[in-house]
């Protein structure tokens, strides 16, 4: 269990920064190790409220399911392009969120 919690703590840094939104986005990424089980452990490790962690996991799982469904229905060529586009969008979004948070903390 210690190994599992240590792994969750390592993955929790983006989630720790944004709490519910971070947890939801973490779970919504359809990669191995970023699902609801890891999201629940991260919510527990970060001490999030039960309903906050549950709702973040729920919304993230639904978004991941929709994303995988969309990618499978697009076909391989469009799925790869969409995956690259989503990676770029998510990178820009995380950068923007961090910028907004820093500007709010400096005021």
Secondary structure, 3 states (H helix, E strand, C coil): CHHHHHHHHHHCHHHHHHCHHHHHHHHHCCCCCCCHHHHHHHHHHHCCCHHHHHHHHHHHHHHHHHHHHHHHHHCHHHHHHHHHHHHHHHHHHHHHHHHHHHHHHHC
